[in-house]
Amino acid sequence: MSNLAIRALRLVLSLTFLSLLLGQLLILPWLVQVFAEAYPELAHVKIPMLVVAILTLICAEVVIVCIWRLLGMVAGDSIFSEQAFVWVDRMVAAILVASALMVGVFVYMLFWPNQQPGLAMAVLASVVGGLSLVLLLVVMRGLLRKAATLRAEMAEVI
Amino acid sequence: MAIVVNLDVELAKRKMTVGEFAELVGITPANVAVLKNGRAKAVRFSTLDAICRVLGCQPGEVLTWAEDEDSS
C-alpha cells in the first residue's frame, strides 16, 4: 500500500473518530432533547436512548481503532501475524455488540406509547447493515487466513 | 527428508566457503544450512539453477534420493 494511501486512510479514520466523539458529546444529547420536546409522551425514553446511542457510537469508535491498528500492520508488514486476527475478531465483536444494542432498541420501541415507524425502520436497517458488515468481515478473515498460510508455506521455500 | 543435498562434498571440491556460496547463489547462509541438513521442504528451480551454475555441476550431482528408513 502506498504511503500516500496509508496517510490518507489515517486522516479519514481520525476525522471519522473525531466526528463520532462530537456526535456523542454534543449532537446526540441535543437530538434526544429535541425529540423529547417534540414528543412529550416519550420524554421518559430520553436517558435510555441517549445511553444506547452513546454505547453504539463507542462500538463504532472501537472499530475505528481496530482498523487503525490493522492499517499499521499492513504498513509494517505484520498483517499475517496472529495479532492481526485478534484485531479482526475485536472488530467483529464490536459490530455484533452494536447490532445487539440496535435489536434491543427495536424491541424497546415496540412498547412505546407513541409509535415512531421512521425511527424503527432506521434501527432495523442498522441491524441489517451491522450483520452484513459482520458477514463481510468473516469472509475477509477467511481470506486473511488463507493468505497467511500461503505466506508461511512460501517462506519455507528456498 | 528423502532428498539429500550434497553441498559439503561439492563445496569442498571447489574449496568454497558456505558464506561465499550463499552470496553467489543469492540465498542466506541460514538457508544453506537448512539445505545441507535436510530440513528444506522446497527449493525453487531458480535457486537450483543458481546452485548448478555456481558449482558448475548437474542437479543430479548435488541432489540424491535416499529411501527414508522410517517410511512405510
gemmi code that builds the backbone of each chain (N, CA, C; Angstrom):
import gemmi

chains = {
    "A": [
        ("MET", (0.854, -1.199, 0.000), (0.000, 0.000, 0.000), (0.882, 1.238, 0.000)),
        ("SER", (0.590, 2.181, -0.842), (1.455, 3.362, -0.935), (1.358, 4.199, 0.335)),
        ("ASN", (2.444, 4.925, 0.599), (2.489, 5.812, 1.767), (1.357, 6.817, 1.745)),
        ("LEU", (1.088, 7.335, 0.549), (0.024, 8.329, 0.404), (-1.319, 7.734, 0.805)),
        ("ALA", (-1.579, 6.518, 0.315), (-2.850, 5.861, 0.634), (-2.975, 5.647, 2.136)),
        ("ILE", (-1.883, 5.208, 2.763), (-1.919, 4.956, 4.206), (-2.196, 6.231, 4.972)),
        ("ARG", (-1.512, 7.321, 4.571), (-1.731, 8.579, 5.299), (-3.139, 9.108, 5.059)),
        ("ALA", (-3.629, 8.938, 3.830), (-4.991, 9.408, 3.528), (-6.004, 8.633, 4.371)),
        ("LEU", (-5.815, 7.313, 4.457), (-6.728, 6.496, 5.250), (-6.666, 6.870, 6.714)),
        ("ARG", (-5.443, 7.127, 7.204), (-5.317, 7.521, 8.615), (-6.040, 8.831, 8.868)),
        ("LEU", (-5.956, 9.746, 7.899), (-6.642, 11.029, 8.035), (-8.149, 10.807, 8.112)),
        ("VAL", (-8.668, 9.981, 7.195), (-10.104, 9.705, 7.175), (-10.541, 9.066, 8.498)),
        ("LEU", (-9.742, 8.103, 8.988), (-10.070, 7.430, 10.245), (-10.099, 8.431, 11.398)),
        ("SER", (-9.100, 9.336, 11.440), (-9.049, 10.327, 12.521), (-10.265, 11.244, 12.469)),
        ("LEU", (-10.594, 11.726, 11.266), (-11.735, 12.635, 11.133), (-13.030, 11.938, 11.542)),
        ("THR", (-13.184, 10.673, 11.118), (-14.390, 9.925, 11.490), (-14.471, 9.762, 13.000)),
        ("PHE", (-13.325, 9.430, 13.616), (-13.301, 9.251, 15.063), (-13.708, 10.545, 15.764)),
        ("LEU", (-13.145, 11.656, 15.284), (-13.452, 12.945, 15.911), (-14.929, 13.292, 15.764)),
        ("SER", (-15.495, 13.005, 14.584), (-16.899, 13.354, 14.391), (-17.796, 12.457, 15.251)),
        ("LEU", (-17.397, 11.209, 15.466), (-18.165, 10.335, 16.357), (-18.135, 10.888, 17.771)),
        ("LEU", (-16.948, 11.343, 18.188), (-16.791, 11.918, 19.523), (-17.687, 13.143, 19.676)),
        ("LEU", (-17.661, 13.989, 18.632), (-18.502, 15.185, 18.618), (-19.967, 14.798, 18.713)),
        ("GLY", (-20.328, 13.747, 17.963), (-21.697, 13.256, 17.988), (-22.113, 12.843, 19.380)),
        ("GLN", (-21.193, 12.108, 20.050), (-21.520, 11.615, 21.382), (-21.650, 12.748, 22.396)),
        ("LEU", (-20.768, 13.748, 22.288), (-20.726, 14.783, 23.318), (-21.737, 15.899, 23.084)),
        ("LEU", (-21.974, 16.228, 21.808), (-22.826, 17.396, 21.540), (-24.112, 17.057, 20.800)),
        ("ILE", (-23.966, 16.332, 19.655), (-25.111, 16.191, 18.757), (-26.183, 15.274, 19.325)),
        ("LEU", (-25.770, 14.126, 19.860), (-26.755, 13.191, 20.389), (-27.577, 13.777, 21.540)),
        ("PRO", (-26.949, 14.393, 22.560), (-27.758, 14.973, 23.642), (-28.755, 15.999, 23.106)),
        ("TRP", (-28.320, 16.798, 22.135), (-29.203, 17.812, 21.578), (-30.352, 17.164, 20.816)),
        ("LEU", (-30.036, 16.151, 19.983), (-31.051, 15.434, 19.204), (-32.101, 14.811, 20.119)),
        ("VAL", (-31.595, 14.153, 21.172), (-32.503, 13.487, 22.114), (-33.398, 14.522, 22.798)),
        ("GLN", (-32.839, 15.687, 23.100), (-33.618, 16.762, 23.731), (-34.729, 17.234, 22.798)),
        ("VAL", (-34.369, 17.463, 21.535), (-35.348, 17.914, 20.536), (-36.466, 16.878, 20.401)),
        ("PHE", (-36.081, 15.606, 20.363), (-37.046, 14.523, 20.230), (-37.999, 14.513, 21.414)),
        ("ALA", (-37.438, 14.663, 22.642), (-38.261, 14.631, 23.859), (-39.229, 15.804, 23.884)),
        ("GLU", (-38.802, 16.959, 23.361), (-39.690, 18.119, 23.344), (-40.773, 17.964, 22.290)),
        ("ALA", (-40.444, 17.296, 21.171), (-41.434, 17.110, 20.110), (-42.487, 16.084, 20.505)),
        ("TYR", (-42.056, 15.090, 21.279), (-42.989, 14.035, 21.702), (-42.958, 13.914, 23.213)),
        ("PRO", (-43.710, 14.761, 23.930), (-43.664, 14.772, 25.399), (-44.012, 13.431, 26.018)),
        ("GLU", (-44.874, 12.636, 25.328), (-45.235, 11.319, 25.885), (-44.035, 10.393, 25.909)),
        ("LEU", (-43.016, 10.707, 25.091), (-41.832, 9.843, 25.021), (-40.642, 10.429, 25.775)),
        ("ALA", (-40.894, 11.481, 26.562), (-39.787, 12.150, 27.246), (-39.013, 11.189, 28.148)),
        ("HIS", (-39.693, 10.129, 28.636), (-39.031, 9.212, 29.559), (-38.002, 8.316, 28.859)),
        ("VAL", (-38.064, 8.234, 27.506), (-37.078, 7.395, 26.826), (-35.772, 8.140, 26.576)),
        ("LYS", (-35.776, 9.428, 26.990), (-34.625, 10.281, 26.686), (-33.308, 9.660, 27.160)),
        ("ILE", (-33.228, 9.340, 28.463), (-31.961, 8.847, 29.016), (-31.577, 7.477, 28.454)),
        ("PRO", (-32.499, 6.467, 28.448), (-32.101, 5.168, 27.880), (-31.613, 5.290, 26.438)),
        ("MET", (-32.339, 6.064, 25.624), (-31.953, 6.196, 24.212), (-30.589, 6.853, 24.083)),
        ("LEU", (-30.359, 7.871, 24.914), (-29.066, 8.556, 24.844), (-27.941, 7.596, 25.217)),
        ("VAL", (-28.154, 6.817, 26.279), (-27.128, 5.859, 26.722), (-26.832, 4.845, 25.617)),
        ("VAL", (-27.905, 4.272, 25.038), (-27.716, 3.267, 23.990), (-27.007, 3.875, 22.784)),
        ("ALA", (-27.403, 5.086, 22.407), (-26.774, 5.737, 21.247), (-25.294, 5.961, 21.502)),
        ("ILE", (-24.953, 6.418, 22.721), (-23.544, 6.655, 23.044), (-22.776, 5.335, 23.031)),
        ("LEU", (-23.380, 4.269, 23.584), (-22.722, 2.957, 23.582), (-22.484, 2.466, 22.154)),
        ("THR", (-23.481, 2.664, 21.286), (-23.328, 2.231, 19.894), (-22.189, 2.978, 19.226)),
        ("LEU", (-22.098, 4.274, 19.481), (-21.000, 5.041, 18.889), (-19.658, 4.620, 19.469)),
        ("ILE", (-19.647, 4.188, 20.733), (-18.399, 3.655, 21.296), (-17.983, 2.406, 20.526)),
        ("CYS", (-18.958, 1.550, 20.167), (-18.647, 0.376, 19.348), (-18.018, 0.811, 18.024)),
        ("ALA", (-18.577, 1.862, 17.424), (-18.022, 2.364, 16.161), (-16.603, 2.865, 16.380)),
        ("GLU", (-16.360, 3.504, 17.519), (-15.011, 4.006, 17.804), (-14.030, 2.863, 17.985)),
        ("VAL", (-14.488, 1.772, 18.615), (-13.640, 0.579, 18.754), (-13.271, 0.048, 17.378)),
        ("VAL", (-14.260, 0.015, 16.465), (-14.000, -0.469, 15.107), (-12.928, 0.394, 14.445)),
        ("ILE", (-13.018, 1.705, 14.634), (-12.038, 2.607, 14.025), (-10.648, 2.332, 14.576)),
        ("VAL", (-10.539, 2.114, 15.879), (-9.237, 1.796, 16.479), (-8.691, 0.499, 15.874)),
        ("CYS", (-9.576, -0.519, 15.703), (-9.143, -1.786, 15.115), (-8.643, -1.579, 13.688)),
        ("ILE", (-9.365, -0.793, 12.913), (-8.952, -0.537, 11.532), (-7.609, 0.182, 11.519)),
        ("TRP", (-7.445, 1.130, 12.437), (-6.179, 1.861, 12.527), (-5.022, 0.909, 12.780)),
        ("ARG", (-5.198, -0.013, 13.744), (-4.141, -0.985, 14.071), (-3.848, -1.896, 12.880)),
        ("LEU", (-4.923, -2.372, 12.205), (-4.723, -3.261, 11.059), (-4.005, -2.532, 9.935)),
        ("LEU", (-4.338, -1.263, 9.736), (-3.658, -0.462, 8.727), (-2.174, -0.351, 9.062)),
        ("GLY", (-1.882, -0.148, 10.351), (-0.495, -0.089, 10.786), (0.227, -1.395, 10.493)),
        ("MET", (-0.473, -2.518, 10.667), (0.129, -3.826, 10.400), (0.385, -4.020, 8.924)),
        ("VAL", (-0.519, -3.532, 8.081), (-0.303, -3.617, 6.636), (0.932, -2.801, 6.274)),
        ("ALA", (1.023, -1.603, 6.846), (2.156, -0.722, 6.560), (3.458, -1.336, 7.062)),
        ("GLY", (3.418, -1.984, 8.233), (4.622, -2.549, 8.808), (4.853, -3.993, 8.435)),
        ("ASP", (4.041, -4.530, 7.527), (4.203, -5.900, 7.017), (4.070, -6.958, 8.104)),
        ("SER", (3.231, -6.741, 9.091), (2.974, -7.772, 10.097), (1.513, -8.213, 10.023)),
        ("ILE", (0.888, -8.015, 8.891), (-0.540, -8.292, 8.741), (-0.849, -9.795, 8.747)),
        ("PHE", (0.185, -10.638, 8.532), (-0.064, -12.071, 8.515), (0.204, -12.720, 9.875)),
        ("SER", (0.418, -11.914, 10.890), (0.650, -12.448, 12.223), (-0.679, -12.798, 12.884)),
        ("GLU", (-0.603, -13.558, 13.992), (-1.815, -13.924, 14.728), (-2.471, -12.687, 15.342)),
        ("GLN", (-1.674, -11.666, 15.662), (-2.228, -10.441, 16.246), (-3.265, -9.798, 15.326)),
        ("ALA", (-3.028, -9.895, 14.016), (-3.973, -9.303, 13.062), (-5.350, -9.925, 13.245)),
        ("PHE", (-5.356, -11.260, 13.436), (-6.637, -11.949, 13.614), (-7.341, -11.498, 14.887)),
        ("VAL", (-6.539, -11.209, 15.926), (-7.122, -10.716, 17.182), (-7.867, -9.412, 16.929)),
        ("TRP", (-7.247, -8.497, 16.157), (-7.888, -7.211, 15.895), (-9.133, -7.375, 15.021)),
        ("VAL", (-9.085, -8.304, 14.053), (-10.273, -8.548, 13.231), (-11.404, -9.073, 14.114)),
        ("ASP", (-11.070, -10.003, 15.015), (-12.094, -10.560, 15.910), (-12.682, -9.485, 16.806)),
        ("ARG", (-11.844, -8.551, 17.258), (-12.347, -7.459, 18.102), (-13.326, -6.597, 17.316)),
        ("MET", (-12.995, -6.364, 16.041), (-13.880, -5.572, 15.187), (-15.234, -6.250, 15.053)),
        ("VAL", (-15.206, -7.557, 14.768), (-16.447, -8.309, 14.612), (-17.265, -8.254, 15.903)),
        ("ALA", (-16.591, -8.419, 17.048), (-17.287, -8.386, 18.336), (-17.957, -7.036, 18.554)),
        ("ALA", (-17.246, -5.944, 18.247), (-17.801, -4.602, 18.441), (-19.052, -4.411, 17.589)),
        ("ILE", (-18.999, -4.884, 16.332), (-20.157, -4.707, 15.456), (-21.321, -5.570, 15.943)),
        ("LEU", (-21.014, -6.766, 16.441), (-22.080, -7.629, 16.969), (-22.740, -6.973, 18.184)),
        ("VAL", (-21.928, -6.370, 19.054), (-22.478, -5.679, 20.229), (-23.386, -4.544, 19.780)),
        ("ALA", (-22.921, -3.749, 18.803), (-23.732, -2.630, 18.310), (-25.046, -3.137, 17.718)),
        ("SER", (-24.976, -4.253, 16.954), (-26.196, -4.800, 16.365), (-27.153, -5.279, 17.450)),
        ("ALA", (-26.590, -5.924, 18.471), (-27.423, -6.397, 19.575), (-28.107, -5.230, 20.264)),
        ("LEU", (-27.374, -4.126, 20.458), (-27.957, -2.931, 21.063), (-29.123, -2.418, 20.215)),
        ("MET", (-28.926, -2.423, 18.878), (-29.985, -1.939, 17.992), (-31.211, -2.851, 18.046)),
        ("VAL", (-30.983, -4.163, 18.159), (-32.110, -5.079, 18.290), (-32.871, -4.759, 19.571)),
        ("GLY", (-32.107, -4.510, 20.635), (-32.722, -4.145, 21.909), (-33.560, -2.883, 21.779)),
        ("VAL", (-33.018, -1.890, 21.067), (-33.738, -0.632, 20.873), (-35.036, -0.895, 20.110)),
        ("PHE", (-34.945, -1.748, 19.070), (-36.126, -2.033, 18.267), (-37.229, -2.636, 19.123)),
        ("VAL", (-36.857, -3.618, 19.950), (-37.837, -4.260, 20.837), (-38.396, -3.240, 21.819)),
        ("TYR", (-37.511, -2.391, 22.370), (-37.923, -1.350, 23.313), (-38.947, -0.430, 22.681)),
        ("MET", (-38.715, -0.113, 21.396), (-39.601, 0.834, 20.722), (-41.006, 0.253, 20.518)),
        ("LEU", (-41.136, -1.071, 20.488), (-42.445, -1.689, 20.306), (-43.371, -1.364, 21.474)),
        ("PHE", (-42.758, -1.028, 22.646), (-43.555, -0.755, 23.833), (-43.811, 0.728, 24.049)),
        ("TRP", (-43.393, 1.554, 23.134), (-43.592, 2.994, 23.282), (-45.074, 3.341, 23.125)),
        ("PRO", (-45.569, 4.314, 23.882), (-46.966, 4.724, 23.732), (-47.212, 5.393, 22.369)),
        ("ASN", (-46.171, 6.037, 21.871), (-46.283, 6.765, 20.611), (-45.333, 6.098, 19.596)),
        ("GLN", (-45.895, 5.315, 18.629), (-45.026, 4.580, 17.698), (-44.321, 5.510, 16.712)),
        ("GLN", (-43.058, 5.219, 16.443), (-42.233, 6.006, 15.525), (-41.743, 5.100, 14.402)),
        ("PRO", (-42.560, 4.866, 13.369), (-42.183, 3.912, 12.312), (-40.885, 4.283, 11.588)),
        ("GLY", (-40.690, 5.583, 11.336), (-39.478, 6.014, 10.638), (-38.227, 5.610, 11.391)),
        ("LEU", (-38.201, 5.952, 12.680), (-37.053, 5.629, 13.514), (-36.871, 4.118, 13.626)),
        ("ALA", (-38.012, 3.398, 13.773), (-37.951, 1.939, 13.898), (-37.316, 1.321, 12.660)),
        ("MET", (-37.722, 1.814, 11.487), (-37.142, 1.282, 10.248), (-35.653, 1.582, 10.172)),
        ("ALA", (-35.256, 2.785, 10.615), (-33.840, 3.142, 10.600), (-33.057, 2.205, 11.514)),
        ("VAL", (-33.615, 1.899, 12.686), (-32.947, 0.997, 13.636), (-32.805, -0.396, 13.021)),
        ("LEU", (-33.908, -0.871, 12.375), (-33.871, -2.184, 11.741), (-32.832, -2.214, 10.634)),
        ("ALA", (-32.780, -1.145, 9.852), (-31.799, -1.052, 8.767), (-30.381, -1.129, 9.323)),
        ("SER", (-30.163, -0.488, 10.482), (-28.802, -0.516, 11.041), (-28.446, -1.924, 11.504)),
        ("VAL", (-29.433, -2.699, 11.969), (-29.174, -4.090, 12.359), (-28.750, -4.890, 11.134)),
        ("VAL", (-29.522, -4.741, 10.049), (-29.193, -5.450, 8.810), (-27.806, -5.032, 8.322)),
        ("GLY", (-27.541, -3.728, 8.381), (-26.229, -3.216, 7.967), (-25.110, -3.827, 8.804)),
        ("GLY", (-25.326, -3.847, 10.131), (-24.325, -4.399, 11.026), (-24.047, -5.858, 10.727)),
        ("LEU", (-25.107, -6.653, 10.530), (-24.923, -8.079, 10.260), (-24.249, -8.303, 8.907)),
        ("SER", (-24.563, -7.446, 7.927), (-23.893, -7.553, 6.623), (-22.396, -7.294, 6.778)),
        ("LEU", (-22.063, -6.288, 7.580), (-20.642, -5.986, 7.822), (-19.945, -7.163, 8.486)),
        ("VAL", (-20.619, -7.785, 9.454), (-20.035, -8.945, 10.133), (-19.780, -10.055, 9.121)),
        ("LEU", (-20.760, -10.286, 8.224), (-20.610, -11.313, 7.194), (-19.390, -11.020, 6.325)),
        ("LEU", (-19.290, -9.771, 5.880), (-18.148, -9.365, 5.060), (-16.834, -9.595, 5.798)),
        ("LEU", (-16.795, -9.199, 7.069), (-15.563, -9.345, 7.850), (-15.193, -10.806, 8.048)),
        ("VAL", (-16.198, -11.658, 8.241), (-15.910, -13.079, 8.420), (-15.295, -13.659, 7.146)),
        ("VAL", (-15.847, -13.290, 6.006), (-15.299, -13.767, 4.729), (-13.874, -13.245, 4.532)),
        ("MET", (-13.654, -11.965, 4.813), (-12.309, -11.382, 4.636), (-11.322, -12.011, 5.611)),
        ("ARG", (-11.797, -12.375, 6.810), (-10.931, -13.040, 7.780), (-10.478, -14.391, 7.230)),
        ("GLY", (-11.418, -15.103, 6.547), (-11.048, -16.360, 5.901), (-9.971, -16.138, 4.852)),
        ("LEU", (-10.124, -15.069, 4.092), (-9.121, -14.727, 3.077), (-7.776, -14.448, 3.729)),
        ("LEU", (-7.785, -13.712, 4.825), (-6.542, -13.399, 5.534), (-5.862, -14.672, 6.003)),
        ("ARG", (-6.677, -15.615, 6.508), (-6.131, -16.876, 6.987), (-5.451, -17.629, 5.843)),
        ("LYS", (-6.114, -17.684, 4.679), (-5.524, -18.367, 3.526), (-4.225, -17.693, 3.105)),
        ("ALA", (-4.242, -16.365, 3.049), (-3.049, -15.624, 2.631), (-1.909, -15.856, 3.616)),
        ("ALA", (-2.214, -15.859, 4.910), (-1.184, -16.065, 5.926), (-0.592, -17.465, 5.809)),
        ("THR", (-1.447, -18.470, 5.567), (-0.965, -19.846, 5.408), (-0.053, -19.941, 4.193)),
        ("LEU", (-0.483, -19.330, 3.106), (0.310, -19.347, 1.878), (1.667, -18.681, 2.108)),
        ("ARG", (1.664, -17.536, 2.772), (2.901, -16.811, 3.067), (3.835, -17.700, 3.894)),
        ("ALA", (3.272, -18.384, 4.903), (4.089, -19.247, 5.753), (4.708, -20.380, 4.932)),
        ("GLU", (3.925, -20.966, 4.022), (4.451, -22.034, 3.176), (5.569, -21.516, 2.269)),
        ("MET", (5.341, -20.363, 1.656), (6.333, -19.801, 0.740), (7.606, -19.398, 1.467)),
        ("ALA", (7.480, -19.015, 2.720), (8.652, -18.608, 3.476), (9.609, -19.774, 3.659)),
        ("GLU", (9.066, -21.000, 3.573), (9.925, -22.173, 3.760), (10.549, -22.640, 2.471)),
        ("VAL", (10.201, -22.003, 1.359), (10.795, -22.393, 0.080), (12.118, -21.651, -0.077)),
        ("ILE", (13.172, -22.440, -0.421), (14.490, -21.826, -0.513), (14.706, -21.310, -1.915)),
    ],
    "B": [
        ("MET", (13.933, -36.346, 5.464), (13.710, -35.892, 4.083), (14.452, -36.838, 3.156)),
        ("ALA", (13.802, -37.361, 2.141), (14.391, -38.369, 1.278), (15.351, -37.760, 0.265)),
        ("ILE", (15.251, -36.443, 0.015), (16.171, -35.807, -0.942), (17.377, -35.293, -0.156)),
        ("VAL", (18.552, -35.788, -0.533), (19.780, -35.375, 0.150), (20.497, -34.341, -0.714)),
        ("VAL", (20.897, -33.247, -0.073), (21.609, -32.191, -0.806), (23.094, -32.299, -0.445)),
        ("ASN", (23.924, -32.730, -1.428), (25.347, -32.989, -1.157), (26.202, -31.743, -1.320)),
        ("LEU", (25.908, -30.721, -0.533), (26.640, -29.466, -0.705), (28.057, -29.541, -0.146)),
        ("ASP", (28.221, -30.204, 1.007), (29.541, -30.259, 1.654), (30.601, -30.778, 0.695)),
        ("VAL", (30.249, -31.904, 0.012), (31.197, -32.528, -0.921), (31.565, -31.558, -2.041)),
        ("GLU", (30.533, -30.980, -2.656), (30.775, -30.095, -3.800), (31.537, -28.836, -3.395)),
        ("LEU", (31.211, -28.280, -2.225), (31.905, -27.075, -1.766), (33.365, -27.379, -1.458)),
        ("ALA", (33.598, -28.558, -0.840), (34.968, -28.949, -0.503), (35.791, -29.131, -1.772)),
        ("LYS", (35.185, -29.769, -2.784), (35.870, -29.985, -4.069), (36.353, -28.674, -4.660)),
        ("ARG", (35.521, -27.620, -4.511), (35.868, -26.344, -5.107), (36.500, -25.377, -4.110)),
        ("LYS", (36.735, -25.877, -2.887), (37.315, -25.079, -1.827), (36.577, -23.755, -1.647)),
        ("MET", (35.237, -23.840, -1.607), (34.382, -22.665, -1.444), (33.773, -22.686, -0.050)),
        ("THR", (33.729, -21.493, 0.591), (33.092, -21.461, 1.912), (31.573, -21.321, 1.762)),
        ("VAL", (30.879, -21.646, 2.846), (29.415, -21.539, 2.858), (28.998, -20.098, 2.576)),
        ("GLY", (29.735, -19.151, 3.191), (29.402, -17.738, 3.004), (29.516, -17.304, 1.555)),
        ("GLU", (30.631, -17.691, 0.919), (30.837, -17.342, -0.497), (29.722, -17.952, -1.350)),
        ("PHE", (29.484, -19.247, -1.083), (28.469, -19.961, -1.843), (27.114, -19.270, -1.715)),
        ("ALA", (26.735, -18.931, -0.478), (25.446, -18.291, -0.227), (25.336, -16.990, -1.000)),
        ("GLU", (26.414, -16.200, -0.961), (26.410, -14.913, -1.634), (26.254, -15.077, -3.143)),
        ("LEU", (27.003, -16.035, -3.708), (26.956, -16.236, -5.163), (25.600, -16.745, -5.623)),
        ("VAL", (25.007, -17.635, -4.820), (23.713, -18.215, -5.196), (22.589, -17.215, -4.944)),
        ("GLY", (22.762, -16.357, -3.929), (21.728, -15.370, -3.621), (20.756, -15.858, -2.566)),
        ("ILE", (21.231, -16.744, -1.675), (20.382, -17.141, -0.536), (21.168, -16.864, 0.749)),
        ("THR", (20.487, -16.890, 1.861), (21.163, -16.602, 3.129), (21.952, -17.829, 3.593)),
        ("PRO", (23.040, -17.607, 4.353), (23.786, -18.745, 4.915), (22.889, -19.650, 5.747)),
        ("ALA", (21.892, -19.068, 6.397), (20.945, -19.877, 7.183), (20.221, -20.861, 6.286)),
        ("ASN", (19.800, -20.394, 5.104), (19.109, -21.289, 4.170), (20.041, -22.346, 3.605)),
        ("VAL", (21.337, -21.995, 3.453), (22.313, -23.003, 3.021), (22.365, -24.118, 4.055)),
        ("ALA", (22.373, -23.740, 5.328), (22.380, -24.740, 6.411), (21.123, -25.589, 6.361)),
        ("VAL", (19.966, -24.944, 6.118), (18.705, -25.681, 6.021), (18.785, -26.717, 4.897)),
        ("LEU", (19.396, -26.316, 3.762), (19.557, -27.238, 2.635), (20.446, -28.409, 3.017)),
        ("LYS", (21.564, -28.072, 3.670), (22.569, -29.103, 3.969), (22.047, -30.170, 4.899)),
        ("ASN", (21.338, -29.772, 5.970), (20.919, -30.820, 6.922), (19.506, -31.329, 6.674)),
        ("GLY", (19.066, -31.260, 5.433), (17.849, -31.951, 5.023), (16.564, -31.398, 5.622)),
        ("ARG", (16.565, -30.130, 6.061), (15.343, -29.573, 6.626), (14.546, -28.774, 5.593)),
        ("ALA", (15.094, -28.646, 4.371), (14.380, -27.865, 3.363), (13.187, -28.651, 2.850)),
        ("LYS", (12.042, -27.975, 2.719), (10.857, -28.656, 2.221), (10.658, -28.405, 0.731)),
        ("ALA", (11.188, -27.290, 0.238), (11.002, -26.969, -1.183), (12.134, -26.060, -1.636)),
        ("VAL", (12.556, -26.248, -2.898), (13.581, -25.395, -3.482), (13.063, -24.882, -4.813)),
        ("ARG", (13.272, -23.600, -5.060), (12.851, -23.054, -6.350), (13.789, -23.551, -7.444)),
        ("PHE", (13.280, -23.720, -8.643), (14.154, -24.072, -9.765), (15.185, -22.968, -10.003)),
        ("SER", (14.795, -21.716, -9.774), (15.728, -20.609, -9.969), (16.901, -20.731, -9.006)),
        ("THR", (16.625, -21.195, -7.776), (17.709, -21.402, -6.820), (18.590, -22.564, -7.272)),
        ("LEU", (17.958, -23.665, -7.710), (18.706, -24.834, -8.202), (19.565, -24.448, -9.397)),
        ("ASP", (18.995, -23.613, -10.271), (19.726, -23.105, -11.431), (20.988, -22.362, -10.978)),
        ("ALA", (20.822, -21.494, -9.973), (21.962, -20.723, -9.473), (22.994, -21.640, -8.827)),
        ("ILE", (22.530, -22.639, -8.073), (23.449, -23.582, -7.416), (24.286, -24.311, -8.465)),
        ("CYS", (23.606, -24.813, -9.512), (24.319, -25.566, -10.545), (25.296, -24.671, -11.298)),
        ("ARG", (24.915, -23.440, -11.510), (25.805, -22.521, -12.226), (27.036, -22.219, -11.376)),
        ("VAL", (26.820, -21.943, -10.084), (27.929, -21.595, -9.186), (28.871, -22.780, -9.023)),
        ("LEU", (28.296, -24.000, -8.878), (29.133, -25.182, -8.645), (29.604, -25.809, -9.952)),
        ("GLY", (29.015, -25.391, -11.076), (29.375, -25.966, -12.362), (29.049, -27.444, -12.425)),
        ("CYS", (27.875, -27.815, -11.918), (27.533, -29.240, -11.884), (26.092, -29.444, -12.310)),
        ("GLN", (25.724, -30.725, -12.409), (24.348, -31.076, -12.740), (23.527, -31.234, -11.469)),
        ("PRO", (22.185, -31.057, -11.567), (21.347, -31.236, -10.369), (21.568, -32.603, -9.729)),
        ("GLY", (21.725, -33.634, -10.564), (21.888, -34.984, -10.031), (23.169, -35.157, -9.227)),
        ("GLU", (24.153, -34.267, -9.460), (25.394, -34.385, -8.680), (25.231, -33.798, -7.296)),
        ("VAL", (24.318, -32.847, -7.169), (24.162, -32.187, -5.868), (22.918, -32.709, -5.131)),
        ("LEU", (21.992, -33.363, -5.859), (20.786, -33.920, -5.238), (20.766, -35.431, -5.413)),
        ("THR", (20.511, -36.135, -4.323), (20.333, -37.584, -4.408), (19.072, -37.963, -3.670)),
        ("TRP", (18.431, -39.048, -4.126), (17.282, -39.551, -3.417), (17.682, -40.788, -2.652)),
        ("ALA", (17.451, -40.738, -1.333), (17.740, -41.904, -0.495), (16.455, -42.260, 0.231)),
        ("GLU", (16.079, -43.565, 0.146), (14.840, -44.011, 0.786), (14.893, -43.734, 2.280)),
        ("ASP", (13.817, -43.128, 2.851), (13.753, -42.900, 4.292), (13.747, -44.232, 5.029)),
        ("GLU", (14.487, -44.341, 6.148), (14.487, -45.591, 6.933), (13.109, -45.829, 7.538)),
        ("ASP", (12.441, -44.712, 7.923), (11.198, -44.873, 8.664), (9.977, -44.789, 7.755)),
        ("SER", (10.187, -44.741, 6.385), (9.000, -44.651, 5.532), (8.402, -46.038, 5.343)),
        ("SER", (7.067, -46.092, 5.332), (6.400, -47.420, 5.257), (6.243, -47.885, 3.816)),
    ],
}
model = gemmi.Model(1)
for chain_id, residues in chains.items():
    chain = gemmi.Chain(chain_id)
    for i, (resn, *xyz) in enumerate(residues, 1):
        res = gemmi.Residue()
        res.name, res.seqid = resn, gemmi.SeqId(i, " ")
        for name, pos in zip(("N", "CA", "C"), xyz):
            atom = gemmi.Atom()
            atom.name, atom.element = name, gemmi.Element(name[0])
            atom.pos, atom.b_iso = gemmi.Position(*pos), 0.0
            res.add_atom(atom)
        chain.add_residue(res)
    model.add_chain(chain)
structure = gemmi.Structure()
structure.add_model(model)
structure.setup_entities()
